[in-house]
Amino acid sequence: MIEHGAELREGFLAGDAPSVEAVTGLVDRALSARSLNLGDAREDVRQETLRRLIVAFRAGQFRGEAAPATYVYKVAHGAAIDHWRRIRRRREEAEDDHPQIGARSTDADPTELLQLEDRRRLAQTLLKRLSAGCRKLMTRVYFDEAPYADIARMLGKSEGAIKVQVHRCRQEASRILHGLIPGEPDGNLAAPGTPKTKTPPSPK
């Protein structure tokens, strides 16, 4: 078993069978996460992950200081996210070319669409004003919809530590949101696109 990341990197680039087997095993394990929901696209994402690893290893982007499993998971997760983003862009482009497709797929009221657009713009503004660390974390939680367990493995932290960090970032976001929307109470932060809940009136 190869313990050091530098040895694993050099062995993989040299075509050493144990190293290649170890890296591909880490890739397969990373892509087996149910949250990624790759289905038939898994092999394509697997090949893209291996390609990115070769490029990164040759460029010296992985020096073996971090755990190989953590680094491979990060690369694999990035490849999977890019895959789904490409799929989403293709669907949006198809709807732009054929508006009737989008029209048939939704009966949304125009007012609801405007509200969704307003919330999307608000979310983008909010992300820009967050600290760098919270911006990355909240993007993974709210936009990539990555489970806490997956984020914890990728960052090399415990799931509990990630939950604490998310809670603090929500507090930071709530303070920013309070400034963007006068009268918005602190702590009333929901996932982007989630309608705000109204507090029922007190019984008289």
C-alpha positions in Angstrom: 0.0 0.0 0.0 1.4 3.4 -1.0 1.1 5.9 1.9 2.7 9.0 0.6 1.0 11.2 -1.9 4.2 12.1 -3.7 5.0 8.5 -4.3 1.4 7.8 -5.5 1.6 10.7 -7.9 4.9 9.7 -9.4 3.9 6.1 -9.6 0.7 6.9 -11.3 2.4 9.1 -13.9 4.9 6.4 -14.5 2.2 3.8 -15.1 3.1 1.8 -12.0 0.3 -0.8 -11.7 -0.3 -0.5 -7.9 -0.3 3.3 -8.1 -2.7 3.3 -11.1 -5.0 0.9 -9.3 -4.9 3.0 -6.1 -5.8 6.2 -7.9 -8.6 4.7 -10.0 -9.9 3.1 -6.9 -10.1 6.5 -5.2 -11.8 7.9 -8.2 -14.4 5.1 -8.3 -15.1 5.5 -4.6 -15.5 9.3 -5.0 -17.9 9.0 -7.9 -20.0 6.3 -6.2 -21.6 8.9 -4.0 -25.4 8.7 -4.4 -25.6 12.5 -4.2 -23.8 12.8 -7.5 -26.5 10.8 -9.3 -24.3 10.2 -12.4 -26.0 7.1 -13.8 -24.9 6.4 -17.4 -22.6 9.4 -17.3 -20.4 8.0 -14.6 -17.8 6.5 -17.0 -17.5 9.8 -18.9 -17.0 11.7 -15.6 -14.5 9.0 -14.5 -12.4 9.5 -17.6 -12.6 13.3 -17.2 -11.5 13.0 -13.6 -8.5 10.8 -14.5 -7.6 13.3 -17.3 -7.7 16.2 -14.8 -5.6 14.2 -12.3 -2.9 13.6 -15.0 -2.8 17.3 -15.8 -2.7 18.3 -12.2 0.0 15.8 -11.3 2.2 16.8 -14.2 1.8 20.5 -13.4 2.8 19.8 -9.8 -0.5 21.0 -8.4 -0.6 18.1 -6.1 2.6 17.9 -4.1 1.5 15.0 -1.8 1.0 17.2 1.2 -2.7 16.6 1.5 -4.3 13.1 1.8 -4.6 11.6 -1.7 -8.2 10.5 -1.1 -9.1 14.1 -0.2 -7.4 15.5 -3.3 -8.9 12.9 -5.7 -12.4 13.4 -4.2 -12.1 17.2 -4.8 -11.1 16.7 -8.4 -13.8 14.0 -9.0 -16.5 16.1 -7.4 -15.5 19.1 -9.5 -15.7 17.0 -12.7 -19.2 15.8 -11.7 -20.4 19.3 -11.0 -19.1 20.6 -14.3 -20.9 17.7 -16.0 -24.2 18.7 -14.5 -23.6 22.3 -15.3 -23.0 21.4 -19.0 -26.2 19.4 -19.0 -28.1 22.4 -17.5 -26.6 24.8 -20.1 -27.6 22.5 -22.9 -31.2 22.4 -21.7 -31.3 26.2 -21.3 -29.9 26.6 -24.8 -32.5 24.2 -26.2 -35.3 26.1 -24.5 -33.8 29.4 -25.9 -33.8 27.9 -29.5 -37.3 26.4 -29.0 -39.3 28.5 -26.5 -42.3 26.2 -26.9 -40.3 23.5 -25.1 -40.0 25.6 -22.0 -43.6 26.8 -22.4 -44.9 23.2 -22.4 -42.7 22.2 -19.5 -44.1 24.8 -17.0 -47.4 26.5 -16.2 -45.7 29.0 -13.9 -47.5 32.4 -13.4 -45.5 35.3 -14.8 -45.6 36.9 -11.3 -43.9 33.8 -9.9 -41.2 33.9 -12.5 -40.5 37.5 -11.7 -40.3 36.6 -8.0 -37.9 33.8 -8.8 -35.7 36.1 -10.8 -35.7 38.6 -7.9 -34.6 35.9 -5.5 -31.9 34.7 -7.9 -30.5 38.2 -8.2 -30.7 38.7 -4.4 -28.8 35.4 -3.9 -26.1 36.5 -6.3 -25.7 39.8 -4.5 -25.6 38.0 -1.2 -22.9 35.6 -2.3 -20.7 38.5 -3.6 -20.8 40.1 -0.1 -20.0 37.0 1.9 -16.5 36.3 3.0 -14.5 34.1 0.6 -14.7 31.1 2.9 -18.5 31.4 3.4 -19.1 32.1 -0.3 -17.4 28.8 -1.3 -19.1 26.8 1.5 -22.6 28.2 0.8 -22.2 27.6 -2.9 -21.5 23.9 -2.2 -24.4 23.7 0.1 -27.1 25.7 -1.7 -26.1 25.6 -5.4 -24.2 22.3 -5.7 -26.5 20.7 -3.1 -23.6 18.7 -1.8 -24.3 16.7 1.4 -22.4 17.8 4.6 -20.7 14.4 4.6 -19.3 14.9 1.1 -18.1 18.5 1.9 -16.5 17.2 5.1 -14.5 14.6 3.2 -13.5 17.1 0.5 -12.2 19.6 3.0 -10.7 17.1 5.4 -12.9 18.1 8.3 -15.6 16.4 10.4 -19.2 16.7 9.5 -19.9 18.4 12.8 -17.3 21.1 12.0 -18.9 21.7 8.6 -22.4 22.1 10.2 -21.0 24.6 12.7 -19.3 26.5 9.9 -22.5 26.5 7.8 -24.4 27.9 10.8 -21.9 30.7 11.2 -22.1 31.5 7.5 -25.9 31.6 7.7 -25.6 34.1 10.5 -23.2 36.2 8.4 -25.6 36.0 5.4 -28.6 36.9 7.6 -26.8 40.1 8.7 -26.1 41.0 5.1 -29.6 40.1 4.1 -30.9 42.4 6.8 -29.1 45.3 5.1 -30.3 44.4 1.6 -33.9 44.1 2.6 -35.0 46.6 5.3 -37.2 45.0 7.9 -35.9 41.5 7.1 -35.3 39.8 10.6 -31.9 38.4 11.2 -31.7 34.6 11.1 -34.5 34.3 8.5 -32.2 32.8 5.9 -33.6 30.0 3.7 -32.1 28.2 0.7 -32.1 30.3 -2.5 -35.5 30.0 -4.2 -37.3 29.1 -1.0 -40.3 31.2 -0.3 -40.1 33.1 3.0 -42.4 31.8 5.7 -44.8 34.2 7.3 -45.3 34.3 11.1 -49.0 33.8 11.9 -50.7 36.6 13.8 -51.0 36.1 17.6 -54.5 35.1 18.7 -56.5 37.9 20.3 
